[in-house]
Amino acid sequence: MSKEKIILGIDPGTTIMGFGLIKVVGKKMQFMQLNELHLKKYDDHYLKLKLIFERTVELIDTYHPDEIAIEAPFFGKNVQSMLKLGRAQGVAMAAGLSREVPITEYSPKKIKMAITGNGNASKEQVAKMLQSLLSLKSLPKNLDSTDGLAAAVCHFYNQGRVDTGKSYSGWAAFVKQNPNKVNSKQ
């Protein structure tokens, strides 16, 4: 009897949050869904964060994922953009932690490497490889949802490996692994 597991992959963003879900049965993965949360029409950054949190909780409550894989923010030249992206990721992680779903972060390079074998692959190359791997009939116009799906597939490929990035099984684990983030008063 093979155990089923659902993995939710998230590509956080304050303009578009992409997400994808796969079901793992035994050693095979099956495509479930991919979609996007569009936030461009909202001017209030805090409202965007609230909507990211609510949508992530809604996905968790609807699909009951066993694990969440999330793309880690990458270091860019624009500090403000990176800060916003980090907040979006944090809010999505908080939603998962609030439902006690284990979370693993993956760098964009690690996700691209897992999907295409090339850590510098383009979004289009990642999307095309996912289309082939999961027999997707078509690809979405925006590729943020395929980036979320790629995080889930990367997590599937990295199961059982020692170095999978940072993982948190709940608030207590997050606090234990990040004491400097918890006790700072600002």
N, C-alpha and C positions, 0 to 999 in steps of 0.2 A: 504494500500500500504506500503510494507516494504522497508526501505532504505538499499541500498547496500553499503558496505564499504570494502576497501582492506587494509590489514595490511601487511607491509613488516617487517620481522624479520631478524636481522643481528647478527651473531656471529663474531665479528671482530678478525682479526689475520693477522700477517705479513707473515705467511707461507701459511695458507689457511683461506680465509674469507668465512664463510658459510652463506647462506641466504635462506629464505623460504617466500612464499607468501600464504596468505589465503584470501578468500572472505567471508565476513559476510553478510548474508541475513537474516534480522529479528534477530532471536536469534540463528541461526545455522551458523556454519562455514563450508566452503568447501575448500578443498585443491586446490591450483593453481599450485605451482611450488616449487621445492627446487633444489639448485645447489651450486657450489663452485667456487671461484676464486682462482686458484693455483698460488702462488707467490714464491715458493721455488727455481725456476730456476733463479730468479733475485738476484744478489748480492747487488745491490744498494738499501739501505733502503728508500731513497727519491723517487726512481722510484716506489717502492712497494706502498708507500703512494699515489703517483699520480694515480696509477692503481686502488687502492681502491676507491679513490674519483671518478674517471671516471666511474668505474663499478657501483657504487652506483647511480650516476647521470643517467646512462643509464637505470638502473632498474626503477628509479623514472619516467623517461621520457617514458618508455615503458609501465609500468603497472599502473601508476598514483595512487600510494597508498595514502590513506587518512591519514594514521598514520604510524610511524616507531617505532618498539620496538627493542631495542638494549641491548645486554648483557654488563653489566658494567664490567670493569676490576676487577679481584679479587686480593687480596693481597697475593703475593707469596714470597718465600725466595729469588728469583733472582730479584733484583731491575731492572737490565737492561731489562729483559724480560717483566716485568710489565710496564716499561717506553715505550717500543716498542708497547705493546698491547694497552696502553693508547693513543698513537699517532694514531694507526690504528682506534681505536674507535672514536677519535676526528675528524679524516678525514672523516669517514663515517657520523658522525653527521653534520659536516660542509656541506657535500653534501646535506643532507636532509634540513638543514637550508637554503642553497642557493636556494632551490626550495620551501621554506616555508611550509614544511611538518612537522607537530608536531611530536616530538620525546619523547619517554619515555624510561628511563634506568631501567633495572631490574638486581638484583644481580643473580649470577648463582644459589645460594640456593633458591631464590624466584621462579626462572623459574622451577627448578627441583620439588619444592614443588607443584607448580600449575599443573604440568603435571602428576606427579606420586604420590603426597601426601607425598613424602619423600625428604627433602632438601639435603640429602646426596646420592641420587640415582646416579647410574653410567650413562655414556653416552648411553650405550646399553639399560638400562632400560627405559631411556627417549625416545630413538628411537623406542623401541618396543611399548611403550604406544602410541606414535604418530601414529605408523602404525595401531594400533587398532582404535584409535579415528577418524582418517581421512581415513580409509580404503585404506592405501597405499599397492600396490601390492608387492613391494620389498623395501629394504632399501639400501642406497648407501654404498660403501666400506668404505669411510671416513664418520665420523658422524658429521663433522662440519656443513654440510648443515641441518641435523636434529636439531642441536643446534640452528641454525638461525630460523628454523621453530618453534622450541619450544618457542623462544622469542615472536613470533607472536601469538602463541596459548595462552601463558601466558598473553599477553596483552588483548586478547579476554576475558579470564576468569576474568581479573581484571577491566574490564570496569565498570564505575559507582562507583567504590570503591574510598574512599578518599585517601588512602596511596598507590599510584602506583609507587612510586619512583620519580626521578627527571624528569620533563617534560618541554620541551621548544617548544613554538609555532613559534619562529623565532629568528633572531639575537637580537632584542630588549629585548625579554624575557630572553634570555641567559645572556645578559649583565646585566640586572636588577638583576637576581638571582646569578650572579657570579662577583660582582664588583672587588673582589681581583684578579681575573684572567685576567681582561681586562686592568687594569691600571698599571700592573707590567712591568717595563722596564728591559729587559735582553740583 
